[in-house]
Amino acid sequence: MSDIVKYQKFELPSKIIIEEDEHDLNRSRFIAEPLERGFGHTIGNALRRVLMTAIEAPAILSIKIEGVPHEYMAVEGIIEDVTNIVINLKGALLRRLPTTDISDARGMRVLKKKLDVTAEMLEQGKGGYKVRLKDIIQDGIFDVVNPDHVIFTVTMPMTKEVTLRVGYGRGYVPSERIEGMFEKVNDEIVIDALYSPVRLVNYFVEDKRVGGQTDMDRVILDVQTDGRISPKEALSFASQIINTHFSIFDELNFQTISFDTDEEEISSDKDSILHKLSLKISEIELSVRSTNCLQIANIDTIAELVIMHEADMLKFRNFGKKSLNEIKAKLEEMGLYLGMDLSKYGITKDNVKDLAATLAHSEKG
């Protein structure tokens, strides 16, 4: 058996900070700090590439409309031509996280719906009935994220069967490649597959101060999805995909690395953090306006402050972005941040006030 190789400790984040966008539920920021110099770009770039290319989701692969042989035509009683119907279908957002094997036939599903548009429906729509996604996908296999998305508009009574083929995949696949995945039936129109549920990923690396070290990294990931999965799900899946690929190299582990844990340093760090948490708001240098706002909100100690999230802070009376940025900057100087998980110190939102008072008392004692 080979000797264990001793390595110095790597600085690693104790928790990922999540900042959710109040105005867009499909957008979140993820902050990891501190990281060793250079690891911000290493981790940020790897996650961004995987998020943009490797996250799976369902997409519509083809459509068949009764009596419509191809896409280069108009259909009597429908305003949009078939080409525009196909374009509209590309905006369909379907959600289903498969928990069983979907390898059979590439996980494809064929969904059929008999569409019956009556004169009464046309009259209610003032001469036109808008066929929406929820009208043609009703079998319950998939959750329709945008059910009111319009596919086409009918102007005369008609009954037609509409058949959709839905499959799972990654990224963007043109119709030419889709055609080779299954045996196409008569009058089936194959369309480009827009699988990726991730719309935007940006990452930023900033300097982070840890004790006397000023050259550590903080990586910030800004992730936006289209609603088929949440940003948290997307990032979780991406990290697991990366871990799976790195595990391939485990067979090269001829020697094992053991990292220093610095238990004494950890104990010292805990004492230092508890000391900071016990400080009263009046003991740190904040503007009168910020201090007054916190007093009005009944926040007396740093522990009560850091357990709050940004969104909660902005709900306080007369509390704005300027005060928030001032507080965040001051906490950063102290090596703290809003939204901290203090559960490892036995502190929660329910008991923070009592425990903060106990900490302050013990510090004085």
Beta strands, then each sheet from edge to edge (+ up, - down):
strand 1: 5-7
strand 2: 17-20
strand 3: 27-35
strand 4: 56-65
strand 5: 94-95
strand 6: 109-117
strand 7: 129-132
strand 8: 143-144
strand 9: 150-154
strand 10: 158-170
strand 11: 172-173
strand 12: 189-190
strand 13: 193-194
strand 14: 198-210
strand 15: 213-225
strand 16: 257-259
sheet 1: 1+ 16+
sheet 2: 2+ 3- 15+ 14-
sheet 3: 6+ 10- 4+ 12-
sheet 4: 5+ 8-
sheet 5: 7+ 9-
sheet 6: 11+ 13-
end
